[in-house]
Each structure stands twice: as C-alpha cells, then as structure tokens.
Amino acid sequence: MSRIPRYTKYKRYTTFRPGELEELLKKTALKNGAVADVPNAWDVKHRSPLHLRWHNYCVTFPDGTTGTCHYTRQGPKWHIMKYEHGGGELPLAYHMDTLSRDAASIEAMCQEKALVAFGYAISQEQKDTKRVQPPWTGYGKRKADPKTFQLSHERAIALAGKYAFCLKLCPSGRLIAVSGTFETLDQANAAWRERGDSDLIVAIAVRWSRRWQIPRFNSLYAEQSTQ
C-alpha cells in the first residue's frame, strides 16, 4: 500500500476561482492522456447565450446618446445594471424579480432600466446643485472661482435646484435667465416645447458655483438634435 505524501503542492482548503479547478483538472488529465481536449465546462455554462450571469449590452438613453450596460446576476431575484454614459457612470439600477438568463431577456431589461438609471441621474444632479461645495471627484479643488459668480449668496440658495430658460451670451458663454423658475425638469421641458423657441436653453441654478448651468442629463437633447 502506497503511502500518502505528507506535503502536497497545494495547501489544504485551497479556494479556487470559478473555473480554475476545472482548468487544472483538465490540464492534468490531458497531460496523462486520460481524455481529449474539451471546452471548459464552467466557461461553456456561464457564458452561453442561454445561461448568462454577466453581460454587456449597448443601450440608448432618453437624451439620444448611447452607452454600455454592464449586467450582473446576483441571484434569482437580484439583478444589477451598471451604465456608462458620456464618459461617466449613472446610478445603479436594479431588477428585484425573476429574469430569464438568455441574452434577449437580459438586453430588453437593460434597455428598460436605462430609462430608470437616467431618471436617477437627473434627480442626483438636481440634488448636487444644492450643495455648498461641488461633489467630490477625488482630485482638484472643491471651491468655485468667485470671478465666475453670477448670483448673490442669498439668491443662489433660493434658486438652487430650480430650472429656467436662459440665453447664452457671446463670447463669454454665460447663461442669463429670461423666465420664471420651474421646480422640476419635466415642467421646464414641457414649457420649452410649448414656447417653441430654439434660442432658449433649459438651465439649472447651482448653489456652490452661484450661476446658471446647462444640465448634463436632459431628455430634451434628443429632440433638439433633430431640429
């Protein structure tokens, strides 16, 4: 009876990454001539179009731009969609219900949740305009340049997060409000459509910069690009 070696190449209770153990066993079997070369079973299962756990898909956002959705299946009723938009990321969107694991079902959900994530981004942008300092980006200064202020301190606090029609001045590019304010972006967009003046810009008041600013997220941009 052969004696079991006291020490082995791998430590006890070694944890392998998904597919790593299968790959190691396959290499060992191939080396010994026990089996012919076959595809990795784990890879075939989890990357099959009918059994997806991760998936990337190109989606169209309400503003007419396109981006990438990174889908991850965390469980039978827990699905996460992470979106890339214009060089940045949108807030995460979730689907907390059953979802088929085929590519067609996942891609349809990615497109549906793209509208939800875009709505989250609009709400977050409006919330950020009410901050005393700009959102932290991980580098650079967080204080606005006083030379660019257009609104007084009190006026900036009162208008922060509200929308209005503005005209852009040349060559400075400054925005000057020429209308009353709107509490939501939907209200401002509806009024813009009714007015029908393409020279007007829907802008939002920002507290920390004390000026009017063109929103980064607005579904109206898709309509304006076709005019």
N, C-alpha and C positions, 0 to 999 in steps of 0.2 A: 504493500500500500504506500503510494507516494505521499510524501509529507507536504503539507500546505505551507508555502513560504510565509515567514513571519512578517516580512515587509513587502509591500506591493508598490507598483508605480504610482498609483493614485491613493490619496488619503481616504480613510473611511468617511462615509456620509458626504461624499463629494456631490455638490449640486451642479447639474449641467444646465446650460442654456437650452431653450427649446430647439430640438433638432440636433443638438450636439452629440448626445449619447447615440442616437440612431446613426449619425455620420461616422462616429468612432467604431461602432459595431460593424457597419458596412465595410469600412476600410480593413478591419481585422479579418472579416470573412473573405474579402477579395484577396487579401494577402495570402491566406491559407488555401485559396482555391475552392472554398466551400460553396460559393454562389457566384453567379454572373453579376455584372454591374446593373443596378436598377435605380430608378429615381428615389430620392429621399422621401419616405412615406409621409413624414410630418410636413415637409415642404409642399408635397402634392396636395395634401388635405387642406392646409390652411391658406394656400394661395390659389386654390381652384376657384374659377368664376362662380361656382355653385356653393362654395363653403368659405366665404371671405370673413376675415376677422379685422384686417386692415385694408383700407382702400383710399386712393387719391382720385379726385374727380374734379374736372373743370366746371365751375358754375358761373351763372350770370347774376349780378346783383341788381337791385332796383334802379341804381343810377346808370345802368347800361354798361358798366365795366365788367370784366371777367376776372376770376381769381380761382384759387385752388382750395378744395375742401379736403382735409385730412380726417378720414373717418376711422374711429376705433371702437370695436365692440368690447365692452367691459363685462357684459353679462346678457342673459336672455332679454332683460328689460332695462338695459342700461347702455345707451349708445351716445358717444361723444363726437361732435363735429367741430373741428377747428379750421377757421377760414383765414386765408391770406388775401388782403385787399390793398391794392395800391402801395405795395412795399411795406405794409404793416399788417397787424393781426386784428381781427374782430373779437368781441367777447365770445366765449364758447357757447354753443347751442347743444341742447340735449334732447334725446328722444327716450322717454321712460315707458316704453311699451315694447311688445314683441315686434320683431322686424326680420323678414326673410333674409337669408345670408347670401343670396345671389346678387350679382353686380347691378342688375336693373333696379331692384328694390332699393338697394343702398343709394344708388345715384339719384333716384327720384326723391328720397328723403333728404339727401344732401342739398338738392336744389330747393326743396321746400323750406328747409331750415336756414337757407341762405338769407331769406327774407326776414326771418326771426332774428338772426345774428346782426343783420343790418339795422333792424329796429333797435336792438340793444345798443349798438354803436351810436346811434343818434341820441338816445337817452343819456349815455355816458358822456358824450361830447357836450350836451347841454348842461349836465351836472358839473363838468370840469370848468365851464366858463364862470361858475360862481365861486371858484377857489380864490384865495388870497394870493397864492403863488401858482405858477404853471405846474402841470403834472410832472412828476419826476421822471426823467428819461434815462437816468443812470450816468449822465455826464453833462458838463457845462453848467452855466449859472442858471439859477431859477428866478432871477429878478428881471422884470421888464425894464426896458430903457425909458426913462422919463421923457426923453425927447420925442417919443412916439405917442405919448398920451394925447387923447382927443376929448376925454370925458373927465369931469371932476371926480374926486373920490366918492362923494355922495351920489352923484349921478350914475357912476359905474356900478355902485352897489344896488341902486334901484332898478337899473336896466339889465343887469347880468342875467343871462339865460333867456332873454326875450329876443324876438326876431322883428325885423323891419325891412322895408325897401330902402336900398341905398343906391347912390350914384357914385361911380368911381372917378376920382379926379386925376387928370393927367398933368404932368408926368409923374406925380408923387405916388399915385395908386391908392391914395387914401379913400376910404368909404365915408360918405356923408348921408345920414338918414334923412329921407324925404317923406316919411309916412309915420303913422302911428305904430304902436308895437303890437305884436301877436304873442300869445303865451306859448303856442306850440308851432312846430314846423309845418304840420298839416294845415293849420289855419293860414299861415303865411303863404304856403304854396297855392292853396285854393284862391286866396285873394290875388295872387300874382297871375294865375290863369284867367281870372275874371277881368283883370285890368288889361292884360294883353300887351304890356309894354316891355319889349325885349331889352331896352336900355337899363331897366331896373334890375337890381341884384338883391336876392334874399340874403340878408346877413344877420349875424347874431352878436349881441353885446357881450364883451368879455371883461370880467371884473379886474383880473390881475394885469391885463395889458391896457385897460381903460380905453378901449377902442372897439369899433365895429369890425367884424371879421367874417370872411366867407366860410361857411361850414364845410367841413371835409366830407360829411355824409349828407346827401340830399338826393332823393329820387327824382327831383325836378331836373337834374342834369341830363338825364336820358332824353327828356322832352326838348330841352334847349339845344342839344347837339343835333337834333333833326330839323331845327328851324334855320 
